[in-house]
Amino acid sequence: MSTIDTQNIIFYLPASMFLLMACSFFLLWRIGLASAWQWSAGFLQTGCGFALSSFPIEPSFDQFVSGILYTGAAYCYGSAILLHFGKPLLQRARCLVALGFLLPHGLLVLVVPRLRWDLFLIEIVFATLIGMVIAKVAREAKRPADRSLVFSGLLVVLDCLVRAIVFTFLYPTSNEMGDFLHSAYNISVHVTTITVCLLFPFSAVAAMAAAAVQRQRMVAEHDPLSGLLNRRGFEAAVSSLRGAEHRSGAIILCDIDRFKSINDAHGHLVGDRVIVAVAQELSRHAGDKARVGRFGGEEFILFVLGATEPEARDLAEHLRLQFAARRWTEAGLSRPITVSCGIATVAPGEDPLDESIDRADRALYLAKAAGRNRVRLASAQPERQVDRAV
């Protein structure tokens, strides 16, 4: 391949790649896989900026417009990253940097043309807009794909800073606007974009894919009304919490007393509010070593890692008294709500939990049969079936 063909590829490939990425990310956003439309906007602006290098119009115009496009792209990338991590958009600080760029950029291009210093300004502003966002989200990157996104963002920042220093102080670029197209600076931008900086969009895709998988897992393993784990999610969470050694603990089954009468007298909307309030109360008191789930209807389950039977009984009694003393006016009820609880211990080697859950279930219905608003231990109950109270 000739040198001319190689240069053509170097100059035309980035514009084509980023414009294709812009279309791809827009489609991903439209179907709900991309976290933000700002990804597409950023790649579109980057592609248009490179297109001005591939198909120049007039040197000063090209430089002025491309500087604005690259700064807009950096702003959009920053917004997309912050949205991906669920962080505030830092609009005031980032807008101050982006808008503050316009005046010196216009002066260095249109009033007192200084190409070298304008390129330095563009690189520093781009690095600042990306860098301040990466600094904000770095600690939130828990998944490997998120860490890759943060790392690729750091590479982009480093690329900008190195180029700014090299082509301003060590290998100065010409100050003539017309010299930009065939400058070593322009070639370096295209080369690093095709190589090092290409990691950035691919990392963005990987991070969004990981987030989509996580969302689907959350939907599959959580109860949509209460936000608690469903049975599948509860069993997975308990297995993870206990670890390979299958550590001991205790199962607490809680059932809202006479819940059917609440639905019959006040409607399902009030019943749903009670379910949500009970779920919040259980989550608040469970602690870090516990997992809470809803097994359907008005029945809730807790697994407390390492808890003995007396410790689980104390927690269940505390929850029972909290519910009995609570005012339920925010849920639309004027009468008290009580719960009954059944408790069973989980031995270190006991897996799956079906037998311990069944023991706790029998203790729960003995508590119901004894008059409700009670806590019963599976170890203290005779091995016999009890009719389920309603």
PEBEL-V841441 format. One record per residue. SS is DSSP state (helix for helix, strand for strand, loop for the rest). PHI is phi in whole degrees, 0 to 359 (999 if undefined). PSI is psi as a letter, one per 30 degrees, with the letter a starting at -180 (NA if undefined). Layout:
ss	phi	psi
SS	PHI	PSI
SS	PHI	PSI
//
This chain:
ss	phi	psi
loop	999	k
loop	286	l
helix	298	e
helix	297	e
helix	296	e
helix	297	e
helix	296	e
helix	299	e
helix	296	e
helix	300	e
helix	278	f
helix	265	f
helix	295	e
helix	301	e
helix	300	e
helix	296	e
helix	298	e
helix	288	e
helix	292	e
helix	295	e
helix	297	e
helix	301	e
helix	294	e
helix	295	e
helix	291	e
helix	295	e
helix	295	e
helix	298	e
helix	292	e
helix	296	e
loop	267	g
loop	89	g
loop	268	e
loop	280	k
loop	285	f
loop	201	k
loop	290	f
helix	297	f
helix	301	e
helix	298	e
helix	297	e
helix	296	e
helix	292	e
helix	298	e
helix	294	e
helix	297	e
helix	298	e
helix	294	e
helix	297	e
helix	292	e
helix	298	e
helix	292	f
helix	282	e
helix	280	e
loop	230	i
loop	294	k
loop	253	d
loop	210	k
helix	309	e
helix	293	e
helix	297	e
helix	302	e
helix	294	e
helix	294	e
helix	290	e
helix	296	e
helix	299	e
helix	294	e
helix	297	e
helix	294	e
helix	293	e
helix	298	e
helix	296	e
helix	298	e
helix	296	e
helix	293	e
helix	301	e
helix	299	e
helix	298	e
helix	296	e
helix	294	e
helix	296	e
helix	294	e
helix	300	e
loop	270	g
loop	68	h
loop	258	l
loop	302	l
loop	280	f
loop	50	h
helix	297	e
helix	297	e
helix	293	e
helix	288	e
helix	295	e
helix	298	e
helix	293	e
helix	293	e
helix	287	e
helix	294	f
helix	289	e
helix	297	e
helix	295	e
helix	297	e
helix	298	e
helix	297	e
helix	296	e
helix	284	f
helix	253	e
helix	259	f
helix	259	d
loop	239	i
loop	302	j
loop	220	i
helix	303	e
helix	303	e
helix	285	f
helix	290	e
helix	297	e
helix	300	e
helix	298	e
helix	299	e
helix	297	e
helix	294	e
helix	295	e
helix	300	e
helix	297	e
helix	293	e
helix	295	e
helix	282	e
helix	297	e
helix	292	f
helix	285	e
helix	300	e
helix	298	e
helix	286	e
helix	256	f
helix	304	e
helix	287	f
helix	272	f
loop	281	j
loop	259	e
loop	284	k
helix	304	e
helix	294	e
helix	291	e
helix	296	e
helix	296	e
helix	297	e
helix	297	e
helix	297	e
helix	294	e
helix	296	e
helix	296	e
helix	298	e
helix	298	e
helix	299	e
helix	297	e
helix	300	e
helix	297	e
helix	293	e
helix	297	e
helix	296	e
helix	299	e
helix	289	e
helix	297	e
helix	270	g
helix	253	e
helix	245	e
helix	264	e
loop	225	i
loop	303	k
loop	280	l
loop	299	l
loop	271	f
loop	275	k
helix	300	e
helix	290	f
helix	273	f
loop	295	e
loop	304	e
loop	253	g
loop	280	l
helix	297	e
helix	300	e
helix	297	e
helix	297	e
helix	296	e
helix	300	e
helix	293	e
helix	293	e
helix	292	f
helix	293	e
helix	288	f
loop	255	d
loop	298	e
loop	286	f
helix	292	f
helix	297	f
helix	299	e
helix	296	e
helix	292	e
helix	294	e
helix	297	e
helix	297	e
helix	297	e
helix	295	e
helix	292	e
helix	296	e
helix	297	e
helix	294	e
helix	295	e
helix	297	e
helix	297	e
helix	297	e
helix	296	e
helix	294	e
helix	299	e
helix	296	e
helix	289	f
helix	248	g
strand	233	k
loop	284	k
loop	294	f
loop	281	e
loop	271	f
loop	81	f
loop	280	l
strand	296	k
loop	274	a
helix	298	e
helix	298	e
helix	293	e
helix	296	e
helix	296	e
helix	293	e
helix	292	e
helix	293	e
helix	299	e
helix	292	e
helix	292	e
helix	286	f
loop	77	a
loop	295	f
loop	278	f
loop	53	h
loop	296	l
loop	283	l
strand	179	a
strand	217	k
strand	258	k
strand	240	j
strand	258	k
strand	241	k
strand	228	k
strand	288	k
loop	289	k
loop	50	h
helix	292	e
helix	301	e
helix	293	f
helix	294	e
helix	297	e
helix	293	e
helix	275	e
helix	240	f
loop	96	l
helix	289	f
helix	297	e
helix	294	e
helix	301	e
helix	296	e
helix	297	e
helix	295	e
helix	303	e
helix	296	e
helix	295	e
helix	296	e
helix	300	e
helix	296	e
helix	293	e
helix	297	e
helix	297	e
helix	292	e
helix	262	f
helix	291	e
loop	92	l
loop	291	f
loop	265	g
strand	234	l
strand	235	k
strand	240	k
strand	220	l
strand	244	k
loop	264	g
loop	107	k
loop	60	b
loop	254	g
strand	256	k
strand	235	l
strand	224	k
strand	233	k
strand	244	k
strand	248	j
strand	295	k
loop	76	g
loop	284	k
loop	276	l
helix	298	e
helix	297	e
helix	294	e
helix	294	e
helix	298	e
helix	298	e
helix	296	e
helix	296	e
helix	297	e
helix	298	e
helix	296	e
helix	300	e
helix	292	e
helix	298	e
helix	293	e
helix	294	e
helix	272	f
loop	286	k
loop	271	k
loop	249	g
helix	296	e
helix	293	f
helix	267	f
loop	92	g
loop	241	k
loop	256	f
loop	258	l
loop	288	l
loop	244	k
loop	238	l
strand	230	l
strand	246	k
strand	227	k
strand	238	k
strand	232	k
strand	218	k
strand	277	l
strand	243	k
loop	287	l
loop	305	e
loop	263	g
loop	279	j
loop	201	k
loop	285	a
loop	271	g
helix	304	e
helix	293	e
helix	292	e
helix	294	e
helix	296	e
helix	295	e
helix	295	e
helix	294	e
helix	293	e
helix	294	e
helix	298	e
helix	284	f
helix	290	e
helix	296	e
helix	295	e
helix	293	f
loop	279	f
loop	125	g
loop	69	l
loop	54	h
loop	219	l
strand	241	k
strand	232	k
strand	259	k
helix	297	e
helix	291	f
helix	263	g
loop	256	k
loop	291	k
loop	282	i
loop	209	l
loop	281	k
loop	239	k
loop	298	k
loop	285	k
loop	277	l
loop	243	NA
//
